[in-house]
Every structure is written in structure tokens, then in C-alpha cells.
Amino acid sequence: RRLQSSDLIRDGMRRLSHRLDETVLLAVGDVEGDQLTYVDIIESRHAVRYAVAPGDRRPLYATAGGRALLATCSPEAVKAYLKRVRPQAWTSHTTTTTKELLAAIDAARETGFAQTVDQAAEGVTGTAAVIRDAAGSVMGALVVAAPTARTSERLPEVAQMVQAEAAAISRSLGFR
């Protein structure tokens, strides 16, 4: 049986969820480039966990997955996006100023991952890195979403594990 890319991605999502015991999501940008859509989910076994349904959408600027996807775009495209969407606060912590969002997206571009704490939902931390195919095209963002209370002491560890798994999935898809 020939493996499909979706099987390889889902296998990586399962591995990451098992290692961290947290919810793992696959997010893809929409055609307009303004939001992301969660297309696959491996839920944490914890009673308290981040819950989202396939098909749920979020703005790129307020999510780790969105910022990871934006970090793959040119600085000009990011500035045009921020001008077009006019960021709104989803929580009392949501970053909405262009200057701060550009800095967060630049940091994601430099480090290879994005991390948000209480940005799109109170009490939720997201960590994301992009998955690329053999041609180098972005397939989506691999995201760990977990209660902030459980992840605040291990943000670097979560970031390293998300990056490593996104790289492993990308290699399985032929990205070098």
C-alpha cells in the first residue's frame, strides 16, 4: 500500500501528541490568505484540553499556526495582510498592533516556530512549525495547543519537539 501524504502527516501528529500528551492540530491557510482552517486533530487524553473541530477557522495573526504560516510569506505580503484584516482582540492578551505582530512574525521566521500564549483563547498556549512537501511548498502548520497552566514551564521543550516533528514529517514527504 502506497502511503499518502495525509497518512504521513497524521502519523507525525500522533507521535507528537503521544510524546507531549497534548492536542495536536494541522492548520492550513485559506485561499484568501486571511485565516487558517484546522483540518486534522489528534486530541489530548487529558480531561482539560484545547478542543477544536475540523473546519474551525481562526485569524492568522492570533494563532501560533497562523504566525508560522505568515512567517513563510514575504515581509510585504505580511504588511499587506495586517493592513487588510485590522487585527481585533480575541482575549485581553491578543496582540493587535502592527509593530508587535510584525516582530512576532519576524521572530517566527528567524526561529522556525511560532508560540502564542493566551492570544486566540484565554488559557491556551499554541506552538507551531510549518510542514513542507518535496518541492518546498508549505503544506500547513503543525500545532500543539494546550492549557497554558500545563505548558508555561516547558515552552522551549514544546517548541523543540514541534520543530523536530514538523521537520521529520517534511522529510517523510521528500523535503530536503
NUBA-366081 format. One record per residue: residue in one letter; residue number from 0; x, y, z of N, C-alpha, C in turn. Coordinates in pm, whole numbers. Example, Ala and Ser with C-alpha at 12.3 -4.5 7.8 and 13.67 -1.06 7.14 Angstrom:
2
residuo | num | n.x | n.y | n.z | ca.x | ca.y | ca.z | c.x | c.y | c.z
A | 0 | 1319 | -569 | 780 | 1230 | -450 | 780 | 1320 | -330 | 780
S | 1 | 1285 | -225 | 708 | 1367 | -106 | 714 | 1290 | 3 | 787
end
This chain:
176
residuo | num | n.x | n.y | n.z | ca.x | ca.y | ca.z | c.x | c.y | c.z
R | 0 | 85 | -118 | 0 | 0 | 0 | 0 | 89 | 124 | 0
R | 1 | 60 | 212 | -91 | 136 | 337 | -102 | 84 | 437 | 1
L | 2 | 175 | 495 | 75 | 135 | 593 | 176 | 100 | 726 | 111
Q | 3 | -10 | 784 | 154 | -50 | 918 | 111 | 17 | 1019 | 203
S | 4 | 32 | 1143 | 155 | 93 | 1246 | 239 | 11 | 1267 | 366
S | 5 | -121 | 1254 | 356 | -206 | 1272 | 474 | -177 | 1166 | 580
D | 6 | -144 | 1043 | 537 | -108 | 936 | 632 | 23 | 971 | 703
L | 7 | 120 | 1021 | 629 | 249 | 1056 | 687 | 236 | 1172 | 785
I | 8 | 154 | 1269 | 750 | 131 | 1383 | 840 | 60 | 1336 | 966
R | 9 | -44 | 1256 | 949 | -120 | 1208 | 1066 | -33 | 1122 | 1157
D | 10 | 54 | 1040 | 1100 | 147 | 960 | 1182 | 234 | 1052 | 1268
G | 11 | 285 | 1159 | 1210 | 366 | 1255 | 1284 | 285 | 1325 | 1392
M | 12 | 161 | 1359 | 1360 | 74 | 1421 | 1460 | 52 | 1328 | 1579
R | 13 | 30 | 1201 | 1549 | 12 | 1102 | 1657 | 136 | 1091 | 1744
R | 14 | 254 | 1085 | 1680 | 379 | 1076 | 1756 | 395 | 1196 | 1850
L | 15 | 369 | 1314 | 1798 | 385 | 1436 | 1878 | 284 | 1440 | 1992
S | 16 | 162 | 1403 | 1965 | 58 | 1401 | 2069 | 95 | 1301 | 2178
H | 17 | 146 | 1186 | 2136 | 187 | 1083 | 2233 | 302 | 1133 | 2320
R | 18 | 400 | 1198 | 2258 | 517 | 1247 | 2333 | 481 | 1357 | 2432
L | 19 | 394 | 1449 | 2390 | 361 | 1563 | 2476 | 233 | 1543 | 2556
D | 20 | 152 | 1446 | 2515 | 20 | 1423 | 2574 | -66 | 1548 | 2568
E | 21 | -61 | 1614 | 2452 | -142 | 1734 | 2428 | -209 | 1724 | 2292
T | 22 | -303 | 1813 | 2268 | -375 | 1818 | 2141 | -282 | 1867 | 2030
V | 23 | -286 | 1798 | 1917 | -206 | 1836 | 1800 | -300 | 1861 | 1683
L | 24 | -276 | 1971 | 1613 | -362 | 2015 | 1503 | -281 | 2030 | 1375
L | 25 | -348 | 2013 | 1263 | -292 | 2052 | 1134 | -375 | 2168 | 1085
A | 26 | -309 | 2280 | 1059 | -379 | 2400 | 1014 | -329 | 2439 | 875
V | 27 | -421 | 2478 | 789 | -385 | 2525 | 655 | -443 | 2665 | 635
G | 28 | -370 | 2744 | 556 | -419 | 2878 | 524 | -533 | 2870 | 425
D | 29 | -626 | 2966 | 433 | -737 | 2967 | 338 | -693 | 3034 | 208
V | 30 | -777 | 3023 | 108 | -744 | 3074 | -26 | -721 | 3225 | -23
E | 31 | -801 | 3297 | 55 | -787 | 3443 | 64 | -661 | 3482 | 139
G | 32 | -607 | 3389 | 222 | -487 | 3418 | 297 | -509 | 3497 | 424
D | 33 | -632 | 3502 | 473 | -662 | 3580 | 593 | -683 | 3496 | 719
Q | 34 | -716 | 3369 | 702 | -747 | 3282 | 815 | -681 | 3147 | 793
L | 35 | -681 | 3069 | 900 | -641 | 2929 | 886 | -762 | 2842 | 920
T | 36 | -756 | 2721 | 871 | -859 | 2622 | 900 | -791 | 2500 | 959
Y | 37 | -847 | 2450 | 1068 | -796 | 2326 | 1127 | -855 | 2210 | 1049
V | 38 | -769 | 2130 | 987 | -817 | 2023 | 900 | -799 | 1884 | 959
D | 39 | -715 | 1871 | 1062 | -698 | 1741 | 1127 | -660 | 1765 | 1272
I | 40 | -705 | 1675 | 1360 | -687 | 1693 | 1504 | -661 | 1559 | 1571
I | 41 | -561 | 1557 | 1658 | -539 | 1444 | 1749 | -558 | 1504 | 1889
E | 42 | -664 | 1465 | 1957 | -694 | 1525 | 2087 | -613 | 1464 | 2200
S | 43 | -578 | 1549 | 2295 | -511 | 1506 | 2417 | -606 | 1415 | 2494
R | 44 | -548 | 1327 | 2576 | -630 | 1240 | 2661 | -665 | 1308 | 2793
H | 45 | -606 | 1424 | 2819 | -637 | 1497 | 2942 | -783 | 1541 | 2942
A | 46 | -844 | 1543 | 3061 | -981 | 1591 | 3074 | -988 | 1740 | 3037
V | 47 | -888 | 1817 | 3081 | -879 | 1958 | 3045 | -784 | 1969 | 2927
R | 48 | -840 | 2010 | 2812 | -760 | 2018 | 2690 | -821 | 2122 | 2598
Y | 49 | -744 | 2162 | 2498 | -795 | 2253 | 2397 | -878 | 2172 | 2299
A | 50 | -1001 | 2213 | 2279 | -1090 | 2141 | 2189 | -1126 | 2230 | 2070
V | 51 | -1113 | 2175 | 1953 | -1147 | 2244 | 1830 | -1198 | 2138 | 1732
A | 52 | -1285 | 2177 | 1644 | -1341 | 2083 | 1547 | -1276 | 2103 | 1410
P | 53 | -1262 | 1995 | 1333 | -1213 | 2013 | 1196 | -1304 | 2112 | 1124
G | 54 | -1242 | 2204 | 1052 | -1320 | 2307 | 982 | -1328 | 2439 | 1057
D | 55 | -1295 | 2438 | 1187 | -1293 | 2564 | 1262 | -1187 | 2655 | 1203
R | 56 | -1217 | 2785 | 1202 | -1126 | 2882 | 1143 | -1085 | 2986 | 1247
R | 57 | -965 | 3038 | 1231 | -912 | 3141 | 1320 | -830 | 3240 | 1236
P | 58 | -817 | 3363 | 1285 | -733 | 3459 | 1213 | -586 | 3422 | 1226
L | 59 | -511 | 3445 | 1122 | -369 | 3409 | 1123 | -292 | 3482 | 1233
Y | 60 | -320 | 3610 | 1253 | -239 | 3690 | 1345 | -249 | 3647 | 1490
A | 61 | -358 | 3582 | 1530 | -383 | 3550 | 1671 | -344 | 3408 | 1710
T | 62 | -295 | 3329 | 1614 | -266 | 3189 | 1642 | -121 | 3155 | 1609
A | 63 | -67 | 3058 | 1680 | 69 | 3013 | 1651 | 77 | 2957 | 1509
G | 64 | -22 | 2877 | 1471 | -24 | 2822 | 1335 | -27 | 2931 | 1230
G | 65 | -108 | 3032 | 1253 | -117 | 3143 | 1159 | 11 | 3221 | 1148
R | 66 | 75 | 3245 | 1262 | 202 | 3319 | 1261 | 312 | 3237 | 1193
A | 67 | 311 | 3105 | 1214 | 409 | 3020 | 1146 | 387 | 3026 | 995
L | 68 | 261 | 3023 | 952 | 231 | 3033 | 809 | 270 | 3171 | 754
L | 69 | 238 | 3277 | 829 | 274 | 3412 | 785 | 425 | 3429 | 775
A | 70 | 500 | 3362 | 861 | 646 | 3373 | 860 | 707 | 3319 | 730
T | 71 | 632 | 3242 | 653 | 682 | 3190 | 525 | 654 | 3286 | 410
C | 72 | 579 | 3393 | 439 | 544 | 3493 | 337 | 647 | 3605 | 336
S | 73 | 649 | 3682 | 229 | 740 | 3796 | 222 | 695 | 3902 | 323
P | 74 | 789 | 3984 | 373 | 751 | 4092 | 464 | 644 | 4184 | 404
E | 75 | 649 | 4206 | 273 | 550 | 4291 | 206 | 411 | 4227 | 213
A | 76 | 405 | 4095 | 191 | 277 | 4025 | 198 | 220 | 4028 | 340
V | 77 | 307 | 4017 | 440 | 262 | 4021 | 580 | 206 | 4159 | 612
K | 78 | 276 | 4263 | 570 | 228 | 4400 | 596 | 93 | 4424 | 528
A | 79 | 79 | 4376 | 405 | -48 | 4392 | 332 | -159 | 4316 | 405
Y | 80 | -128 | 4197 | 454 | -227 | 4118 | 531 | -272 | 4195 | 655
L | 81 | -178 | 4245 | 732 | -213 | 4315 | 856 | -294 | 4442 | 830
K | 82 | -265 | 4508 | 720 | -342 | 4627 | 683 | -485 | 4589 | 642
R | 83 | -497 | 4478 | 572 | -626 | 4432 | 522 | -718 | 4381 | 633
V | 84 | -663 | 4308 | 730 | -750 | 4243 | 830 | -782 | 4328 | 952
R | 85 | -704 | 4428 | 981 | -724 | 4511 | 1100 | -746 | 4424 | 1224
P | 86 | -640 | 4374 | 1284 | -649 | 4281 | 1397 | -736 | 4330 | 1513
Q | 87 | -816 | 4237 | 1563 | -905 | 4262 | 1677 | -860 | 4176 | 1793
A | 88 | -891 | 4218 | 1915 | -856 | 4140 | 2035 | -955 | 4026 | 2054
W | 89 | -903 | 3904 | 2064 | -984 | 3786 | 2096 | -985 | 3761 | 2246
T | 90 | -877 | 3807 | 2311 | -864 | 3797 | 2457 | -802 | 3927 | 2504
S | 91 | -786 | 3939 | 2635 | -720 | 4059 | 2688 | -570 | 4060 | 2657
H | 92 | -518 | 3949 | 2607 | -375 | 3936 | 2576 | -344 | 3940 | 2427
T | 93 | -446 | 3941 | 2341 | -422 | 3936 | 2196 | -340 | 4055 | 2149
T | 94 | -233 | 4025 | 2079 | -151 | 4129 | 2018 | -223 | 4182 | 1895
T | 95 | -244 | 4315 | 1889 | -317 | 4373 | 1776 | -241 | 4484 | 1705
T | 96 | -130 | 4530 | 1761 | -58 | 4638 | 1694 | 30 | 4580 | 1583
T | 97 | 36 | 4653 | 1474 | 115 | 4608 | 1359 | 260 | 4587 | 1399
K | 98 | 317 | 4678 | 1476 | 457 | 4669 | 1515 | 484 | 4540 | 1592
E | 99 | 401 | 4510 | 1692 | 421 | 4390 | 1773 | 397 | 4262 | 1692
L | 100 | 297 | 4265 | 1605 | 270 | 4147 | 1522 | 383 | 4123 | 1423
L | 101 | 434 | 4229 | 1363 | 547 | 4213 | 1271 | 668 | 4155 | 1345
A | 102 | 691 | 4199 | 1468 | 803 | 4147 | 1548 | 782 | 3999 | 1578
A | 103 | 659 | 3959 | 1612 | 630 | 3818 | 1643 | 647 | 3731 | 1520
I | 104 | 603 | 3780 | 1405 | 615 | 3704 | 1280 | 761 | 3696 | 1236
D | 105 | 835 | 3806 | 1253 | 979 | 3803 | 1223 | 1051 | 3704 | 1313
A | 106 | 1014 | 3700 | 1441 | 1075 | 3604 | 1534 | 1047 | 3462 | 1489
A | 107 | 924 | 3435 | 1444 | 889 | 3302 | 1393 | 971 | 3269 | 1269
R | 108 | 992 | 3367 | 1185 | 1072 | 3346 | 1063 | 1216 | 3310 | 1101
E | 109 | 1270 | 3377 | 1201 | 1409 | 3354 | 1244 | 1427 | 3222 | 1317
T | 110 | 1331 | 3186 | 1404 | 1346 | 3067 | 1488 | 1292 | 2939 | 1424
G | 111 | 1201 | 2955 | 1328 | 1140 | 2838 | 1266 | 1017 | 2786 | 1339
F | 112 | 971 | 2859 | 1440 | 847 | 2822 | 1509 | 779 | 2947 | 1560
A | 113 | 650 | 2934 | 1587 | 572 | 3044 | 1647 | 510 | 2992 | 1776
Q | 114 | 502 | 3080 | 1873 | 442 | 3041 | 2001 | 353 | 3155 | 2048
T | 115 | 231 | 3121 | 2088 | 138 | 3221 | 2140 | 87 | 3175 | 2275
V | 116 | 69 | 3270 | 2365 | 15 | 3241 | 2497 | -107 | 3329 | 2517
D | 117 | -223 | 3266 | 2533 | -349 | 3338 | 2560 | -384 | 3441 | 2453
Q | 118 | -350 | 3414 | 2328 | -375 | 3510 | 2220 | -512 | 3491 | 2154
A | 119 | -544 | 3370 | 2113 | -671 | 3343 | 2045 | -778 | 3295 | 2142
A | 120 | -735 | 3242 | 2257 | -828 | 3194 | 2360 | -758 | 3205 | 2496
E | 121 | -830 | 3249 | 2597 | -774 | 3259 | 2732 | -732 | 3121 | 2780
G | 122 | -614 | 3113 | 2837 | -568 | 2988 | 2896 | -515 | 2885 | 2798
V | 123 | -490 | 2926 | 2673 | -442 | 2831 | 2573 | -309 | 2880 | 2515
T | 124 | -212 | 2791 | 2512 | -83 | 2819 | 2451 | -72 | 2736 | 2323
G | 125 | -28 | 2801 | 2217 | -6 | 2733 | 2090 | 139 | 2739 | 2049
T | 126 | 187 | 2633 | 1989 | 323 | 2626 | 1936 | 314 | 2561 | 1799
A | 127 | 377 | 2622 | 1699 | 361 | 2572 | 1562 | 487 | 2586 | 1479
A | 128 | 501 | 2494 | 1384 | 606 | 2498 | 1281 | 544 | 2447 | 1151
V | 129 | 597 | 2493 | 1039 | 538 | 2453 | 911 | 589 | 2318 | 864
I | 130 | 505 | 2253 | 785 | 536 | 2128 | 717 | 549 | 2161 | 568
R | 131 | 657 | 2111 | 507 | 681 | 2136 | 364 | 684 | 2005 | 287
D | 132 | 646 | 2012 | 160 | 649 | 1894 | 75 | 782 | 1887 | -1
A | 133 | 795 | 1790 | -91 | 920 | 1766 | -163 | 964 | 1888 | -244
A | 134 | 869 | 1967 | -291 | 901 | 2086 | -371 | 936 | 2206 | -283
G | 135 | 919 | 2190 | -151 | 945 | 2301 | -60 | 823 | 2387 | -33
S | 136 | 711 | 2350 | -92 | 587 | 2426 | -69 | 533 | 2398 | 71
V | 137 | 474 | 2500 | 131 | 415 | 2485 | 264 | 285 | 2407 | 252
M | 138 | 277 | 2295 | 325 | 155 | 2213 | 325 | 60 | 2257 | 435
G | 139 | 116 | 2313 | 543 | 35 | 2356 | 656 | 123 | 2377 | 777
A | 140 | 58 | 2400 | 889 | 129 | 2419 | 1014 | 94 | 2308 | 1111
L | 141 | 195 | 2251 | 1173 | 179 | 2152 | 1279 | 170 | 2232 | 1409
V | 142 | 61 | 2213 | 1483 | 34 | 2296 | 1600 | 9 | 2209 | 1723
V | 143 | 71 | 2245 | 1834 | 34 | 2188 | 1964 | -44 | 2295 | 2036
A | 144 | -164 | 2262 | 2079 | -249 | 2354 | 2154 | -277 | 2291 | 2290
A | 145 | -244 | 2364 | 2396 | -255 | 2306 | 2530 | -288 | 2414 | 2632
P | 146 | -343 | 2372 | 2745 | -368 | 2470 | 2851 | -238 | 2539 | 2892
T | 147 | -243 | 2669 | 2904 | -126 | 2747 | 2943 | -70 | 2700 | 3077
A | 148 | -157 | 2665 | 3168 | -113 | 2620 | 3301 | -23 | 2497 | 3293
R | 149 | -45 | 2413 | 3191 | 33 | 2290 | 3179 | 161 | 2309 | 3098
T | 150 | 167 | 2414 | 3017 | 281 | 2428 | 2927 | 372 | 2546 | 2958
S | 151 | 331 | 2635 | 3045 | 408 | 2757 | 3067 | 550 | 2730 | 3116
E | 152 | 571 | 2620 | 3187 | 705 | 2588 | 3239 | 790 | 2512 | 3138
R | 153 | 731 | 2473 | 3025 | 808 | 2393 | 2929 | 796 | 2443 | 2785
L | 154 | 785 | 2574 | 2769 | 771 | 2632 | 2635 | 888 | 2597 | 2542
P | 155 | 1014 | 2607 | 2587 | 1124 | 2570 | 2496 | 1120 | 2423 | 2455
E | 156 | 1086 | 2334 | 2549 | 1078 | 2191 | 2518 | 968 | 2164 | 2415
V | 157 | 853 | 2226 | 2433 | 742 | 2208 | 2338 | 784 | 2260 | 2201
A | 158 | 846 | 2377 | 2197 | 889 | 2434 | 2070 | 987 | 2342 | 1998
Q | 159 | 1083 | 2288 | 2072 | 1182 | 2198 | 2012 | 1115 | 2073 | 1956
M | 160 | 1019 | 2019 | 2030 | 952 | 1896 | 1985 | 864 | 1922 | 1863
V | 161 | 796 | 2035 | 1859 | 713 | 2069 | 1743 | 801 | 2088 | 1621
Q | 162 | 910 | 2162 | 1635 | 1002 | 2183 | 1523 | 1058 | 2050 | 1472
A | 163 | 1100 | 1966 | 1565 | 1159 | 1837 | 1526 | 1058 | 1751 | 1452
E | 164 | 935 | 1746 | 1500 | 834 | 1662 | 1433 | 793 | 1721 | 1299
A | 165 | 781 | 1853 | 1290 | 748 | 1916 | 1161 | 858 | 1886 | 1059
A | 166 | 983 | 1889 | 1104 | 1096 | 1857 | 1015 | 1093 | 1710 | 974
A | 167 | 1060 | 1621 | 1069 | 1052 | 1477 | 1038 | 941 | 1449 | 938
I | 168 | 826 | 1513 | 958 | 715 | 1495 | 863 | 756 | 1547 | 726
S | 169 | 817 | 1665 | 723 | 860 | 1724 | 596 | 957 | 1631 | 524
R | 170 | 1052 | 1574 | 597 | 1147 | 1479 | 534 | 1072 | 1357 | 480
S | 171 | 972 | 1309 | 552 | 896 | 1192 | 505 | 820 | 1224 | 377
L | 172 | 793 | 1353 | 355 | 724 | 1398 | 234 | 822 | 1432 | 121
G | 173 | 952 | 1414 | 149 | 1053 | 1436 | 47 | 1123 | 1570 | 53
F | 174 | 1091 | 1652 | 154 | 1158 | 1782 | 166 | 1300 | 1761 | 214
R | 175 | 1394 | 1828 | 151 | 1534 | 1819 | 193 | 1579 | 1954 | 228
end
